[in-house]
Amino acid sequence: CGGGICPTALGHVRDGACPGRAVDVSPGAAGYLTFGAASDANILNSYASADPLAVVARLGVGAAVLCEFPLLERPFRTTLVEMLKLPPAAAARPAVVCSSVAALCGVAALGIDLDTISALGGATGGSLLIYVAPALMALRSFPRGETDGIPKIGQTPAGAVVMAMPKPPPAQPPPPRGVAESAALVALAVTGLAAGLVGTAEALR
């Protein structure tokens, strides 16, 4: 957002979200076209262990998981400290850090089944962060009256959430947005909600 002027939200969707979804879908689609109904939930498990490309892919996944751990552990630790009403500085104490890391590693080493919880978190949190929240934030950035082309948006649950979100004053007025872009953002939020519901249903099956 150089100089306070951001590209349009529809441009964000076009340039970021759509290519990202294509990258997400392509490996799964290629795997399903290869193995059909015999595809494993983790598509890499469907490939032979001696397949050199599958070995490279597994190494990449392992590296991603290894590097992801500190990005997930620290928010878990700081949030837990906040929930326990402890001083924020407690999260950085060596004893707290070691206890948090040891607990998480212990759960992993014991093989405790958290697949359902993980799937629920991905279905709800993923849909919220990728689809729903960006669309609602973009809609909330509209100056009053620019979304009048979509009737009764304030009377929908999504509209109520939009109106309840805080709206900080922008550095510069956002560029005008038309009805088509407003409709696209509402459709994006609705798509995210639908994807979250489908993912939740699948996680609980």
N, C-alpha and C positions, 0 to 999 in steps of 0.2 A: 504494500500500500504506500508507494512512494508519494510524499507530499500530501498524504491524507486522501488521495483519490484511488479507489479500488476499482478493478474491473467489475463488470456487472456480475451478479450472482449466477445468472444463466451462463455466463462465460466460465465461471468457476466449475459449474456442473459439466459443461461441455469439455473443458480443457483438463479437468482433474478427475472428476468422479467417473465419467464414462470410460476413459482409457483405463482407469484403475479397475473398474468392474470387468473390462475385457481381459486384463491381465489375470484377474482372479478366476474367471470362468474358463479361460483357455486350457490350463493344465487339466482341470477336472473333465472338461469335454473331451480332450484328447485321450485321457485315460479311459473314460467310459466307451469311447468309440473303439478302443483297443480291446478291452476286456468285457464289455457289455455288462450283463447282470452279475457277473462274477467279480466285479470291481470291489476292492476292499474300501472301507471308509477312509483309510489312509492310502491313497492311490499308490504310494511308493511300495507298500507291502505286496502289491500285485506283481511287481517286477522281480525277476530273478536276482538273488543276492550277488551273482557274478556279473550282472550287467554293469559295465563301467559307468554309463551315464547315471544309472540309478545310485551307484555308490557316490558319485559326485553330488547328486541331489541330496542324499542322506547326510553327507558331510555338511552341506550348506544348511540343511534344516538343523543339524546339531549345533552348528556355529550360531545360528539365529537364536536358538533356545538358550544357549550359553550366554550370549550377549544380552538377551532379553531379561534374564533373571534379575540383575540389579535394577533395571527399569521398573520391575514389578514389585520387588521386595521393599524398596525404600518407601513408595507410597503406602504399601501395606503397613509398614512399621510406623510411619508418621501418623497414619489414620488411626491405628490401634492406640497409640499414645494419646491422641486427641480424644478418642472415645472413652478412654480410662481417666480423663480429666487430669492427666499428668502435665508437667511443664513441657513446652515444646522442645527445650534443650535435652530432655530425657531421651528423645529419639536418636540422638547422636552419641549417647554413652556407649562405650565398648561392650558392656555387659548386655545392654538391650539389643545392640546390633548382632552380637554373637548368638543370643537367645533366639532372635527372629530367624536368622539364617539357619541355625541348627534345627529349629522346629519345622521349617519348610523342607529342608533336606531330609529330615526324619520322615515326614509324610511321604515324600517321594520314594525313599528307600524302602518303606514298609509296603509300598504298592497300594495304598488306600485308594479305593475307587472314587474319584471325584469327577468322572466323566459327565454325569448328568448335570452337576453344578456348573462345570465348565461350559457345557453346551448351552445351558440356560443363560449364563453370563454372556456368551458370545451372541446368542440370538437376540437378547434384549439390549445389552450395552452396545454391541456392534451396530445394530440397526439405529439406535439412538444417535451414536457419535457420527456415523457415516452418512445417514440419510436425514433423520428427523431434525436433529439439533441445527445443522447448517441451514436447512430450509427455514426453520422457525426464526433463526437469528437474522437471516436475510430478509424475511418478511417483516420482522420487527424494525429493521432499518429503514423501512419505507416511510417517508413523510406522510402525515395524516391526509387521507383522501386519495392516495395513489393506488390503493387496492380496492377502490370502490367498484371497479369493474367486475369483481367477484362477489356475487350477492351472498349476504348472510354469513360471511366468513367469521365474524365475531360471535356468531351463534353456534359455532361448531366447537367440539372439544379442542381441536388444534388452534382455533382462533382464540379461545379463552386462554390457552397457554401463551400464545403470542402476546396478547394484551397484558398478561401478568409479568412478562419478562422485563427486567430493568432496561432502560434505553439511555445509555450515556450520550451526551451531546457529541456529535461528530465534529472532527476538526474542520471539515468542509462539507457542504451539503452533498449527499450522495447523488449520483446521476439519476435522471428520471427513469422510471421503470414502467413498462407498459403492462397491459392486462395479460398479454401472452406470457410474459415472464412471471407475473404473479401466479398465474394458473399453473405454470411449470413447477414453481416452488411448492405450491400446495400439493400438486401431484407427487412430487418427490417425497414430501412428508407422509402422505398417505401410503405411498409405496413402501416406505420404511416401516410404518406401522404394520402393514400387511406382511412384510417379510419377517418382522419380529414375531408376529402371531404364528406364522407357519413354522418358523424355527423353534419357537417354544413348544408347539404341538409335537414336532418331530423329536425334540429333546426328551419329552415326557413319555414317548411311546415305549 
